[in-house]
């Protein structure tokens, strides 16, 4: 196999160039340059993009989706900005890939994100906050030329605002019920700052992905949560019992009051009836005093005597009590207790002095 020296190769090229001639080489070079220039005079903008045409570095115009033409390279250049796409920035975690099944794979090394996710709350507790920021580019010219490194600017603003908002709240609030309020406040503050910077960015959403205590204190945090759940359960049980007993007590109180009102009405009505009866008797008494007095006496005796066990008439001349009427159950008048006597004997006893 022959050996070729570099000098021999250069000499052969010179000979071939001399054979072709200088004009033909110049024509070939010119043709290639013309093809390159013609190739650079048109460009295609994708449906989700906006083309920014720059003439000698200055913004000349914007181009929407489709085929467009421009001056050759060196005069005009094009930069493509995804204005119709929702862009996302992740904080505290990283998405490695999305599998064929649609499940997202996250970066295994979480320590690299701890500098961003670890934050100090208002009650001097440390929590691990992971969140995402989704945004769209509204003004591609401002996004490209009004702010240096717009993507990093968005990340810096998001981290600063999130740390301020979390630092003004209690750790338990951020971990539990205050997540939506934190997201809303961060979005409003970020949008205000980005508008002041004239970044041309419109935020779509700010969402807290995961808020947890740091790994070394998770066991203690879980115990605190269990204690709070026990407290809530006890409060709920007590509230349930109160809701059951209080209406019952109120019902009993209402029933007692109603019974008392009914008794009062009954007593008042009875008193009014007795008063009316007394007034009627008084009127009759005034008309016929002797008859009314006798009737009242007989009515009183008819009420008292059935309740009396025995009736005695006391006389000063008598040395012993004289039984006048026996009202014990099952014994006829004038019969001693435990003895039976006929009516004639009873009359005879009454006639004796």
C-alpha positions in Angstrom: 0.0 0.0 0.0 1.6 3.3 -1.1 2.3 6.0 1.5 1.0 9.6 0.8 2.9 12.6 2.2 1.0 15.8 2.9 3.2 17.7 0.4 2.1 15.3 -2.3 -1.6 15.8 -1.5 -1.3 19.6 -1.6 0.6 19.3 -4.9 -2.1 17.1 -6.4 -4.8 19.6 -5.4 -2.9 22.4 -7.0 -2.7 20.5 -10.2 -6.5 19.8 -10.2 -7.3 23.4 -9.4 -5.2 24.5 -12.2 -7.0 22.1 -14.5 -10.5 23.3 -13.4 -9.7 26.9 -13.6 -10.2 29.8 -11.2 -13.5 30.9 -12.8 -15.3 27.6 -12.3 -14.3 27.5 -8.6 -15.5 31.1 -8.1 -18.8 30.3 -9.8 -19.3 27.2 -7.6 -18.6 29.2 -4.4 -21.0 32.0 -5.5 -23.7 29.4 -6.2 -23.4 27.9 -2.8 -23.5 31.3 -1.2 -26.6 32.2 -3.2 -28.4 29.0 -2.1 -27.6 29.7 1.5 -28.9 33.3 1.2 -32.1 32.1 -0.5 -32.6 29.4 2.2 -32.4 32.0 4.9 -35.1 34.3 3.4 -38.0 32.2 4.6 -39.0 30.7 8.0 -41.9 28.8 9.5 -43.6 29.7 12.8 -45.3 26.9 14.7 -48.9 27.2 15.9 -47.9 27.8 19.6 -45.1 30.3 18.8 -44.6 33.9 17.8 -41.7 34.9 15.6 -39.7 38.1 16.5 -37.9 39.4 13.4 -34.8 41.5 14.1 -33.2 43.7 11.5 -29.6 44.4 12.4 -30.4 43.5 16.0 -33.4 45.9 16.4 -37.0 44.5 16.5 -38.6 45.0 13.2 -41.9 43.1 13.5 -43.6 40.0 14.9 -44.9 37.0 12.9 -47.7 34.7 13.7 -48.0 31.0 12.9 -47.3 30.0 9.3 -44.8 30.6 6.5 -43.0 34.0 6.3 -40.2 35.7 4.4 -37.5 38.0 5.4 -34.2 39.4 4.3 -31.3 37.0 4.2 -29.2 36.1 7.1 -26.9 38.9 8.3 -29.7 41.5 7.7 -32.7 40.0 9.5 -32.8 37.2 12.1 -35.8 35.4 13.8 -36.3 34.3 17.4 -39.2 32.1 18.3 -41.1 32.6 21.6 -43.7 30.0 22.8 -46.5 32.5 23.5 -49.4 30.0 23.3 -47.9 27.4 25.6 -48.2 27.3 29.4 -44.7 27.3 30.8 -43.9 25.9 34.2 -41.3 26.5 36.9 -40.8 23.9 39.7 -39.5 24.8 43.1 -38.4 22.3 45.7 -38.5 19.3 43.3 -37.7 18.4 39.7 -39.5 16.4 37.1 -37.1 13.9 35.5 -39.4 12.5 32.8 -42.9 11.3 32.0 -43.3 7.6 31.3 -45.3 6.0 28.6 -48.1 5.3 31.1 -48.4 9.0 31.9 -46.9 8.8 35.3 -44.4 11.6 36.1 -40.9 10.6 37.3 -39.3 13.0 39.8 -35.6 13.5 40.5 -34.3 11.1 43.1 -31.9 13.6 44.6 -34.1 15.8 46.8 -31.2 17.3 48.7 -30.3 19.5 45.8 -33.7 21.3 46.2 -33.6 21.8 49.9 -32.0 25.3 49.6 -35.2 26.4 47.9 -37.9 24.5 49.7 -36.8 24.9 53.3 -38.5 28.0 54.8 -38.9 29.7 58.2 -42.5 30.4 59.3 -43.8 33.2 61.4 -43.7 31.0 64.6 -40.0 30.2 64.0 -40.7 26.7 62.6 -39.0 25.2 59.6 -41.2 23.6 56.9 -40.5 22.1 53.5 -42.6 23.8 50.8 -42.8 22.6 47.2 -44.7 24.6 44.6 -45.0 25.3 40.9 -45.6 28.5 38.9 -47.3 28.3 35.6 -47.3 31.3 33.3 -47.7 32.5 29.7 -45.7 35.0 27.7 -48.1 37.8 26.8 -45.6 40.3 25.3 -42.7 38.4 23.6 -40.8 41.6 22.9 -40.7 42.6 26.6 -40.0 39.0 27.6 -36.9 38.9 25.3 -35.5 42.5 25.5 -36.8 44.3 28.6 -35.5 41.9 31.3 -32.2 40.1 31.3 -32.6 36.4 31.9 -36.4 36.4 32.3 -36.7 32.8 33.4 -34.3 33.2 36.2 -36.0 36.5 37.1 -39.3 34.6 37.5 -37.7 32.0 39.7 -36.1 34.6 41.9 -39.3 36.6 42.3 -41.3 33.5 43.1 -38.9 32.3 45.8 -38.7 35.8 47.4 -42.4 36.2 47.5 -43.1 32.7 48.8 -40.5 33.1 51.6 -42.1 36.4 52.6 -45.7 35.1 52.6 -44.7 31.9 54.5 -42.7 33.9 57.0 -45.7 36.0 57.9 -47.9 33.0 58.7 -47.9 30.3 61.3 -46.5 26.9 60.4 -49.7 25.0 61.3 -51.6 27.4 59.1 -49.4 26.8 56.0 -49.5 23.0 56.6 -53.2 22.7 57.0 -56.0 25.2 56.1 -53.9 28.2 54.8 -52.5 26.6 51.6 -55.0 28.1 49.2 -54.7 31.5 50.8 -50.9 31.3 50.5 -51.1 30.4 46.8 -53.5 33.2 46.1 -51.4 35.8 47.9 -48.2 34.7 46.2 -49.8 34.9 42.8 -51.0 38.4 43.4 -47.7 39.6 44.7 -45.7 38.0 41.9 -47.9 39.4 39.2 -47.6 42.9 40.7 -43.8 42.6 40.7 -43.6 41.2 37.2 -45.8 43.9 35.9 -43.5 46.5 37.5 -40.5 44.8 35.8 -42.4 44.8 32.5 -41.5 41.2 31.8 -44.5 40.6 29.5 -45.5 37.5 31.6 -49.0 36.6 32.8 -49.3 34.1 35.6 -51.7 31.3 35.2 -51.5 29.6 38.6 -49.3 29.2 41.7 -50.0 25.9 43.4 -48.5 24.4 46.5 -47.6 20.8 45.6 -46.5 19.5 49.0 -46.0 21.1 52.4 -44.4 19.0 55.0 -42.2 19.4 58.0 -38.5 18.5 57.6 -37.6 14.8 57.8 -35.9 14.9 61.2 -39.1 16.3 62.9 -41.7 14.4 61.1 -42.3 11.9 64.0 -42.9 14.7 66.5 -45.1 16.5 64.0 -47.2 13.4 63.5 -47.7 13.0 67.3 -48.8 16.7 67.4 -51.3 16.1 64.7 -52.7 13.0 66.4 -53.1 15.0 69.6 -54.9 17.7 67.7 -57.2 15.2 66.1 -57.9 13.7 69.5 -58.8 17.1 70.8 -61.1 17.8 67.8 -62.7 14.4 68.3 -63.3 15.1 72.0 -64.7 18.6 71.2 -67.0 17.1 68.6 -68.3 14.4 71.1 -68.9 17.1 73.7 -70.6 19.3 71.2 -72.8 16.3 70.2 -73.7 15.6 73.8 -74.5 19.3 74.3 -76.7 19.4 71.2 -78.6 16.4 72.6 -78.9 17.5 76.3 -79.5 21.2 75.9 -82.7 20.8 73.7 -83.9 18.0 76.1 -83.4 20.4 79.1 -85.1 23.2 77.3 -88.1 20.9 76.5 -88.3 19.9 80.2 -88.1 23.5 81.2 -90.8 24.4 78.8 -93.0 21.5 80.0 -92.6 22.6 83.6 -93.4 26.2 82.8 -96.5 25.1 80.9 -97.6 22.9 83.8 -97.1 25.8 86.2 -99.0 28.1 83.9 -101.9 25.5 83.7 -101.9 25.1 87.5 -101.9 28.8 88.0 -104.8 29.2 85.6 -106.6 26.4 87.4 -106.1 27.9 90.8 -107.2 31.3 89.6 -110.3 29.9 88.0 -111.1 27.9 91.1 -110.6 31.0 93.3 -112.8 33.0 91.0 -115.5 30.3 91.1 -115.4 30.1 94.9 -115.5 33.9 95.1 -118.5 33.9 92.7 -120.2 31.2 94.8 -119.5 33.2 98.0 -121.0 36.3 96.5 -124.1 34.3 95.4 -124.5 32.8 98.9 -124.0 36.3 100.4 -126.8 37.6 98.3 -129.1 34.8 99.3 -128.1 35.3 102.9 -129.1 38.9 102.8 -132.5 38.0 101.4 -133.2 35.2 103.9 -130.6 35.2 106.7 -132.3 32.5 108.9 -132.9 30.0 106.0 -129.5 30.5 104.6 -127.8 30.1 108.0 -129.6 26.8 108.6 -128.8 25.6 105.1 -125.2 26.4 105.5 -125.1 24.6 108.9 -126.7 21.5 107.4 -124.3 21.5 104.5 -121.4 21.9 106.9 -122.6 19.1 109.1 -123.2 16.9 106.1 -119.5 17.4 105.1 -118.0 17.1 108.6 -119.9 14.2 110.1 -119.0 11.5 107.5 -115.4 12.2 108.3 -115.8 12.0 112.1 -115.1 8.8 113.9 -117.2 9.5 117.0 -119.2 12.5 118.3 -119.4 13.3 122.0 -121.5 15.9 123.8 -119.8 17.3 126.9 -122.2 18.3 129.7 -121.1 19.8 133.0 -123.6 17.8 134.9 -122.4 14.5 133.5 -119.5 12.8 135.2 -118.5 10.9 132.1 -118.6 11.6 128.3 -121.9 10.8 126.7 -121.5 9.1 123.3 -124.2 10.5 120.9 -123.3 9.0 117.6 -121.1 6.1 116.5 -119.8 6.5 112.9 -117.3 3.7 112.8 -117.5 1.6 109.7 -119.9 -1.3 110.0 -121.4 -0.3 113.4 -124.8 1.1 114.0 -125.2 4.3 116.1 -125.1 3.7 119.9 -123.1 0.4 119.6 -119.9 0.1 121.5 -116.8 -1.0 119.7 -116.5 -4.7 119.4 -120.2 -5.2 120.6 -123.6 -5.5 118.8 -126.9 -4.1 120.1 -130.4 -3.9 118.7 -132.1 -0.6 117.9 -134.4 -0.9 120.9 -131.4 -1.3 123.2 -129.8 1.8 121.6 -133.0 3.8 122.3 -133.1 2.5 125.8 -129.5 3.6 126.4 -130.2 7.0 125.1 -133.2 7.5 127.4 -131.3 6.6 130.6 -130.2 9.7 132.5 
